């Protein structure tokens, strides 16, 4: 019996832990069973916040969307700005000056996109369709999606950006427009007028560009005419001053004279040599000697006269003090002739450019090509009630979950 008591005592005793070692698991053998779970304050707060932050916004939004929101119709249209190269209509495009006058085309599609959302367009459309009255008729029933009757033009412009969506593909240049409204026929009419105003804008841009190119080419043509007239006047004054029409013709004449004198000189020298040889070979007498001497003297004088004349003619080419300084006259004349030729070439290019721009001015090089006319809606598709309701519910749930998690985090931190 004593041995059994000792064995039972050893069995009931727990294993000993080192002194100072903390107890990891609390001994709950003597504390009884756990109490039944019950709703506490934090649970009630979470449920109340869920009702307040999630269910009530969803219910209010659903009630407004399905009971108060007015149906909206949409009209779709699409167009592209097409530009023709003015130089393609003329065979003068290869001229460099014509290409310079052509200029670079402006980004018409970007300009049109900005115009479709501008206040100027909103004012024009308001004058045409009374947008304030049309979009504010349902304001008492649907103040969220309708326009406020007392809104300013700035408010109307902001509301226009909600009702008119412009999608511009910068790669292809295609512009797609979606117009919303409370009346399908009025919405389609707005799309038709929008397309007409856009076409007018593109036409005005093209007219301004063509007018500017034509005005510029006309100014260049007038300037080229003045240059040519001045160059010709300078050449005419030079001819009157020196009493010469063409120095080249005079030079050719003087060169012909010198050439003839040189030929005469050569002939006379040959005659003198033959005379001297004949006298040396024949019988000499007093009378024949005199005759021979007079011939030789006369021939030598003729040679000297020809040489003097040749020298005088040659000095005319470089006589800086006289009026027949042909070298200086030729330089001045060639300078003025080159000026006239350059002026003529410039005038020809300017005239060709002006004619090309004048021909292109009669053609419409920019126009608005519509690939989808404004459509007429058969049923309303806005507001997208279920999408809006789902978005509101998801956002409300995220907000509620964030608040609850934040609250539990603070409780665990400070408890």
Buried (B, 14 or more C-beta within 10 A) or exposed (E): EEEEEEEEEEEEEEEEEEEEEEEEEEEEEEEEEEEEEEEEEEEEEBEEBBEEBBBEBBEEBBEBBEEBBBBBBBBBBBBBBBBBEBBEBBEBBEBEBBBEBBEEBBEBBBBBBEBBBEEEBBBBBBEEBEBBEBBBBBBEEBEEBBBBEEBEEEEBBEBBEEBBBBEBEEEEBBBBBBBBBBBBEBBBBBBEBBBEBBBEBBBEBBBEBBEEBBEBBBEBBEEBBEBBEEBBEEBEEBBEEBEBEEBEEBBEEBEEBBEEBBEBBEEBBEBBEEBBEEBEEEEEEEEEEEEBEEBBEEBEEBBEBBBEBBEEBEEBBEBEEEEBBBBBBBEBBEEBBEBBEEBBEBBBBBBBBBBBBBEBBEEEBBBBEEEEBBBEBEEBEBBEBEEBBEEBBEEBBEBBEEBBEEBEEEEEEEE
